[in-house]
Amino acid sequence: QVQLVESGGGLVQPGGSLRLSCVASGIDFSIYPMRWYRQAPGKQRDLVATIDSRGITDYADSVKGRFTISRDNSRNTGYLQMNTLKPEDTAVYYCVIATIRRPSGYWGQGTQVTVSS
């Protein structure tokens, strides 16, 4: 059974930082790309960042230069370092791993990030 568990969300002031973690189990984490999505209230779910099995990364324009995605295959864990946070970054953040058998992906339960003064 594949399970993804996110953590690290919380309330932070504008300009602050948070580091999200996603621990995977039941899947060969190292061979699949990992993605972070987010969904703000009343808005569609958006792709934030991607890291492939080789460590090559890609980012949404809205987070480039502020967010960094990484992975530690020895720990089956992915990360999203978020710096210079803005109120518009407020959302539930999800980690996702898509496979050939499940192209829609395995999703975690999400972690809430709130950026507010």
Secondary structure as UniProt FT lines:
FT   STRAND          3..7
FT   STRAND          10..12
FT   TURN            14..15
FT   STRAND          18..25
FT   HELIX           29..31
FT   STRAND          34..39
FT   TURN            41..42
FT   STRAND          45..51
FT   TURN            53..54
FT   STRAND          57..59
FT   TURN            61..66
FT   STRAND          67..72
FT   HELIX           73..75
FT   STRAND          77..82
FT   HELIX           87..89
FT   STRAND          91..97
FT   TURN            103..104
FT   STRAND          106..107
FT   STRAND          111..115
//
